[in-house]
Amino acid sequence: MPTLYRAAAVVDFATGRLEPEQSILVDGGRVVWVRPVDGEEDPGPNVDVVDASGTTALPGLVDCHSHLVLPGGAHWLERGDDPTSALHAYAEDNARLLHQAGVRWARDVGAPEREGRAVSLDVRDAWRGRAGYPHVRAAGCWLAREGAIPGETAVTVRDGEELVRAIHRQLDNGADLVKVYLDGSDPTEAPFDEADMRDAVAAAHGRGAKLTAHSSHLPGARVGAAAGVDALEHGFQLDADVAATMAGNGVALVSTLAVLESWRSFSTTTNLDRFASPQGRAAIAARREWAQESVRLAHRAGVAIATGTDFGGGSLRANQLAWEVCSLVAAGLPPIDALAAATVNGGELLGEPEAGRLVEGGRADIVFVHGDPLTDPGALWRVWRTTW
């Protein structure tokens, strides 16, 4: 049955304005039209009319940095070794949280392997086409240099040649993209050089896939930007030169500032108890300031910025993408740009032209929130309903 959502406000990303009193006709999972209330077309018979007044209609949100099969929280590092059944249970809980928060698309950037295949790929396949579940694009397992990630959650390699082979194996397993860890055991050095990463990017692109790179330290960011990876995840340590290189090479930034905000509440009972000391908290404050400046540098350079929570693989939870949008605004981004990072920019990074957009003829993936996210980004916490 067609549904007419009447009198919501709609964000116009082209003008950066909020258009009040708009009605949206939805039928068959598509947006038929968007019209001012006083200019509505005849919606036809048997239409379900929903009073959406007092809300803002947004395209379904896009979380570009998630870990669907992990629960998050302060002890996330310990969960990667949990039984497969537990990982699937975490994923089901995360799907519920994502739906409640209005997140339509989730880009999984690392999951533990079981029997040689990342669990996230099985979750993605099981969720495909199911009502109330997000659309998923999954990277398979983390790919890292030996010694870069504690434990046995990653596929580790010894050199660039092994990295290329590992990329092909993830894609053979059905991964939509690949994720390379560009932090090493020594934070002053990148674990792979530019030539290695150029070969890695070429391997992924040659298979029609994108390559994204974890980078929380400057050396890895410099290598990834120069090699032309599709995105840097986190990007907590950028400088003006790296930001300019990213812009020139079309490298996006997936911001996860809220991860650093979440660390403020850590106590000595967590696996990051070193942050509870005065010296540790000072170090985190300095890291947070650099991360905020990195976002500003990227924005000024014209780098495309998308948002992620890092839920599951970090301390945030699956229903907290609003926190990241608020963190971007707090760092100095205009609210319209922070909102675009959680919608249209995320869709572009995914390579999904309809993701993160609310347009006539497009997907009717709509989330209604109370408030004006262009003056109050906290409105994203106040989800009223979704259409999927």
N, C-alpha and C positions, 0 to 999 in steps of 0.2 A: 504494500500500500504506500502511495506517495506520502511524504511528510513535509509540512510547511512549518519551518521554524521562524516565528514572527517576532520582529522588533529587537533583534540582537544588534549590537555594534559589531563592525567588521574592521579589522586592521587592513589598511591599504599599504602594502609594502613598497609600492612604487612612489607614493607621495609621503610615506611616513606618518600618515594621519589615521585617526580613528573615525570611521564613518558610522554615525549613529542610525538607529531606526531602520535596519536592513532586514529583509525577509529572504530566507533561503529555502528553495524548493528542492527536495531530494527524492529521487526515485531510482530504484534498481541499483543502489550503491553509487550513483553519480549525482553531481550537482546539476540540476536542470537550469536554474537561474538564480541570480542574486539581484534583488530590486529594493529600492526604498519602499517603506510600508505604503506610502501614498502613491506609489507607482506600480503596485503589484499587478502581475498578469493573472488571468484566470487560471488557477491551478488544476482545474478539472474536477470531476466528481470523486467522491470517496477519498478525500484527503484528510489525513490526521493533522490537525493544527496544534502546534505546541507553542505556548507563550514563552518566548525566550527573552523577554524584556528584562533589563537589568544585568544582562550578561554580555560578554564579548565572545564571538565565535572565532576560533583559530583553527588552522589546519592541525591535524594530529601531530604531536611533537616527535622529534627525532633525537634519540640518544645515540650519539656516534661513538661512545666509548663505554661498553658494558661487558660484563662477564656473567652470562645468563645462568650458569650452572653452579654459581657460588653465592653464598648468602651475604657477604659483606660484614661490616662490623669490625671492631678493633682486632679481632683474632683471625682475619681473613687468610693470613699466610698458612694457617693450620688446616684449612678446609679442603685444599686441593687433593689431599690424600684420602678423603672420605670415600666410603663405598659408592659405587655407581648409582645404586638406588637412592642414596642421599642426595647426590648431585641432581638427579631427576626431580626429586622432591623440592630442592631449592629452586629449580627452574620453574616449577608450577607455582610456587609462592611468588616468585619474581614476576611471572606473567600476570598474576592477579594485581600486584602492586603497580605494574606498568599501566594496566588498563585503568585503574582508579586514578592514576596521575595524568591520563591523557596522552601517554606515549604510544604512538602507533608504530614506529619503526625503531628497531634496536640493532645496532651494529656490534656484534660480539667480536672482541679483539683478543681472545685467548681463553682456552679451556683445557683442562687436563685430558690426556688421552687414556682410553681404555681399549685394549686389544688393537693398538695401532691406529686408532681413529679418535679424533676429538669428540667428546660427548656433546658439545654444542651442535655439531652437525646432525646428530640424531634428533636432538631437541628441535632444531629448525625444521627438519623434515616432518616430525610429528605434529608440529603446530601449523604447518602450511594450510591456509584456507579455513582454519577453525575460528568461529566467532569468538570475540573477546580476547584473542591472542595477538601479539604484535607480529608484524612482518619482520623477518630476521635475515640479516646478512652476516655470515660468520666467517672468521678468519682461520678456524681450526686451532691448532696448538701454537703457543709461543715458540719462536725460533730465536735462539740465543747462542752466544759464544760460551764455551765451557767456563764455568765458574761465575757467570754473570747473574744467575738467579739461584737463590738458595733452594735446596730440596730437589725434587725430581719432577716438578710440574711442567718443565719446558723440554722441547726437543733441542738438544745442544749439539753444536758443531765445532770443529777445530779450525776451520778456515773458510775462505770465500767459496771454494769449490764445493765443499760439503753443504754450505748454505744454499747454493743453487739447487743441489740435489734435494735438500729438505723442502725447498719451495715447491719443487715439482711433486714431491710426495704429498704435501698438503693439498695441492690442487687436484692430484689424482684421487684423493680421498673425498673430493667434492667441496672443498673450501671455496667461498665466493671471493675472498681476498686473502692476503697473507700479512702477517705481522712479525716484524723483526725487532729485536731488542737492541737498541743502540746505546744503552748504558753498559759499561763493563765492570769488572771487579775493581778497577782503578777509575775513580770519577774524573781524573784528569786526562784520560785517554779514551778514545772511541774503540770499541771492540773490533770494528771492521773499518777498512780504509775506504776512500772514495771509489777506487776501482772495484773493490768487492761489491759495494752497494750499487754501483752502476750496473754490474753484471746481474745482481739480484733484481733490480728494477726491470731490466730487459727480460729476464726470465719470466717474471710475473706478467708483464705487459704482453709478452709473446704468447701467453696463454689467455689473453683477454681479461686478466685480473689486475687489480690494483695492489700496490704494496704500501703499507703504512709502517711507521717506525716509532716505537717507544723511545722517547728522549726526554729525560728530566735534567740532563747536564749539558753544558755548552759544547763540549767536544763532539758528542754524538749528534747534536743539533746541526753543527757546522757540516759534518759529513753528510747527513741526510739531506740537508738543504742543497748542498752542492751536487749530490747525486741525483736529485730530482725525484725523491720518493713522493708518493701522492699526498701524504700528510705526515706531520709530526704529532704524536700523541703526547699530551701534557705540555711540552715546550716550556718548562718552568724557568729555563735559563737560556734566553736569547739575547743577542746584542743587535745593534742597528745593522751591522753587516749581514748577519744571518737572516734578519727579517727581510732585508733587501734581496738577498739571494732567494729566499722562499718566494717572494712576490715575483721575481724574474723567472723562476722555474715552475711556477704554478703549484707550489707546495702549500697545502692548507694547514691550518693549526686546529687541532682538536683540544679545546680548553677544558681543564679539569680543576679549576681554582678551588672549587668547593671541597676537594679532598684536603687541601691545606687548611681550610676553615674548620673542617671536622676534627682535625688533630688538636684543636684548642682544648677539647674536653677529655683528652686521653689522661688516664691516671697510671699509677704504678702497677696496676693489675693487668695492663695490656702488653702485647708483644712489642710495643714501641715505648717501653717504660723509660728509655733514655730521654724521651721528650718531656718527661715530667719534671726534670731538674731545671733550675733557673737557667743554666747554660743551654740546656736542650731547648727550652722554650724560646730563648733568645735566637738560637739558630733557626728555629722554625719561623719566627717572626721575620728574620732576614730573608729566608727562602720565600716566604709569602710575598714580601715586598718585591723581590726580583721577579717572581712569577707574574705579579700584577703589572710590573713595568714591561715584561715580555709581551703581554697581551696588548698593551698600549703601543709598543713598538711595531708589532705585527699589524695592528689596525691602521696605524699611520702609514705603514708601507703599502697598504692595499692587499694584505694577505687575507684570503677567505678564512673566516673563523667559524667553526662548528662547535657545538657543545657536547660534553659527555659527563657522566657521573663517575665513571670507573667503579660502579657498584659491583659487588661480588669480588673483584680484584683489588678493591680498596675499601675504605671504611664506610662509604655512603651506602644507602639502600636504593632499591629499584624505583621508588616513588619520589625521588628527590632531585629530579632534573631542574625543578624550579629554583633550587638552591644555586645551581650553576649559573642560571640566567641572572639571578640577583647578584652573584659574585662578580659577573662581568660588568654589570652596571656599577657596582661598588668600585671596581677597578678603573672606571672612567669611560666605558663604552656608552654611547647613547642607547636608551632603551630599545629603540627600533632595531638597532644593529644586534643587540643582545638577543632580542626575540627572533630575528632572522637567523641567528646562529643555531637556535633550537628548532628551526623549521626549514625554510627554503635552502639555507646553506648546507644543512645536514642532508637534504635530499640530493643536492648537487654532488656532494662528496660520495654519496652512495651510488651515484649514477642513475638515480630513479627520478625521472622528470616530473612525476606527479607527487612525489613525497614532499611533505612540508608545504603544500600549496592548497589554497582554497579558491578554485576558479570554476567558472561555468564549464561544464563538460568534464571536469576532473573528478577524481575520487571524492566521494562524500565521507571522507575521514575527518570529522569535525569534533573539536572539543570546546565545550562552553565553560567559561570561567567567570566568576563574579569580580567585577572591577575593570579598570582600564590598565592593561599591562604597559602602556606607553608612559604613564605617569606613576604607576605602582607595579613594578615587576613582580611583587609578592602576590599579585592576583593569580599567578600561575599555581599557587598553592590551593586556590579555592575552586577546584574543579566541580562543576555541577553535574554534567553528563557528557557522554561521548556517543557517537553514532555507529560504532562498530561492535 
